């Protein structure tokens, strides 16, 4: 199946190695397909996603929230999610 929309997200991994603390920033993608939304670790069927919302926390980042039947999942994003959210709403509207 082809990707309808995609938005990058980041997450921070912190590790302690011997005498130092290491912080690694990872960048991955949230992919919207006709029947699902997939992240690195999760796959949600479109019917399991009730809503997608966005909260801006600064000029360069915000949180994209997936409201699902499994709970709410938050992703840190650094781009405008308007096109991604609109594509999701079009899929939900078509049923």
N, C-alpha and C positions, 0 to 999 in steps of 0.2 A: 504494500500500500504506500502511496506517496504522501509526503509531508505537506500539509496545508499551510501551516505556520510554525515558526520556531522562534524562541526567545532564549538568549543566554542567561544563565544564573551563576552565581558564585557561592562557594561555601568555604569556611575556614577550618583547617585541620591543625590541631596543636599536638605536638609530640614532645616528650621529654627524652633526650638522648644523653645518657651519662650525666654530664654536668651542665648541659644547656637545654633551653627550651626552644623548640623550632616551630615556627608558624608557617604553614603552607596554604596559599590561596588557590583553590581549584576553580576552573571555569567549565561548566557543562551546559547542555541545552535541554530545554523543555520542548518537546515536539508534539504538535497537534496533528492527529490523523482524523479521518472521517469517523472512526469508531472509538478512538482512545486518545489519551494524553499520556506521554511517557517521559519520565525523567531517568536519571542514571540508575536509581534504585527502585522506582515505583512505576506501575502501569495502572492507569485508571480508565475504566470504560466510560465513555461520554455520558451514559445514563447514570453513572455513579457520581458524577460531578454535578452538584446543585448550582454552583455559582463560582465565578472567578472575580476577585476584587483586587484593588491595588491601593497601597498606602505609601505616599511619598514621605521619606524621612529627611532627605536633603536634596540639594540641587542635582546631585549625581547618583543617588540611589534611592531605592524604595523596596517594599515587600509586595510580592505577588502572592495572593492567598488562593489556594484551591480548596473550596468547601465541598467535601465529599461525604459519602456514607460511611467512610472509615475515619472521619475526623477532618480537621483543618490542617493543611500543609502550607508552610510559608517558605518562600524562596526569595533570596536577595537578588534584585536585578538592577542593572545600571542603564537600561534603555526604556523608552516609552512603550508600555504594553498595549496601547490602544488597538493596534492592528491585530494582535494576538487575541485579545478579548473579543473584538468584533467578529473575528473568524470563528471563535468558539460559539458565540451567540447565534451566528448564522447556521451552524451545524445543529444546535439545539432547536432552532426555529423550524428547520426542515424535518426534524423528528427522526 
